[in-house]
């Protein structure tokens, strides 16, 4: 439960949320390039599954950043 409180704190805190968005953008773009770059460079088509994967990829670094900031600041 403390992990969810930490994430909730970060999402509700404007500064922490902005930091998480920046982290998610940078890390998410890198992960998308790693996961989808070679197939795209080889001319493979983007399937629905690849589009879904591409869209949800930035949420992982966002949640990890929120969790880390929340644990540090809330002291859970």
Buried (B, 14 or more C-beta within 10 A) or exposed (E): EEEEEBBEBBBEBEEBBEBBBEBBEEBBEEBBEEEBEEEEEEEEEEEEEBEEBBEEBBEEBBBBBBBBBBBEBBEB
